[in-house]
C-alpha cells in the first residue's frame, strides 16, 4: 500500500499480494474486482486511497523550483497536485476542462511553454493518467 500511496511502480508480486489481501478481506470476488478495476488493480486502489501529498509535490518540485512561476501558473499546479493527491490519478485531458479552464481557457499551453506542458503530462502519466497528445488529439490548438 505504501508503494501505491507514494506513486511507485508495482511488481507483479505486489499486485498479486494486493489482490490476495482484498479477496481475503471479503471485499468481493475476483470477478467483482475485475469489473471494478477494469484490469487496473493498482489504479483502482490508488483512486480509493489517493496519493501521498509529499510524493506528488516532489514530482512537481522541479517545475516549482527551476523558475519563477506567476500566480496563475502556481494556482494551476496547486490544483493539479491537489487532484492527484485526492484521486490518486487523473487524465491530463482534464487540464482542458473546468476548473482548470477558469485559469487557462485553452489549456496549460496558455500558461506554460510546450516543453513544460509535455513534462507536466509526463508526471501525470507517471501516476497512471493518460496523455491526450499520445492519442493524436490536438487539445489546446485553435483552428
Number of C-alpha atoms within 10 A of each C-alpha: 13 9 14 21 20 19 22 12 13 13 9 9 9 15 14 13 12 16 17 12 12 15 15 11 9 8 12 13 12 13 9 12 18 13 11 13 15 11 11 15 17 22 21 18 17 25 21 12 16 22 26 18 17 14 16 23 19 12 17 19 12 10 18 14 9 8 8 10 15 9 9 13 18 15 14 20 19 14 14 22 22 17 16 25 24 17 17 29 23 21 16 22 17 17 25 19 14 12 13 19 16 13 18 21 17 18 22 26 19 15 19 15 10 12 10 14 17 16 13 21 22 16 17 23 16 15 23 21 20 19 21 17 13 9 8 8 11 10 15 15 9 6 2
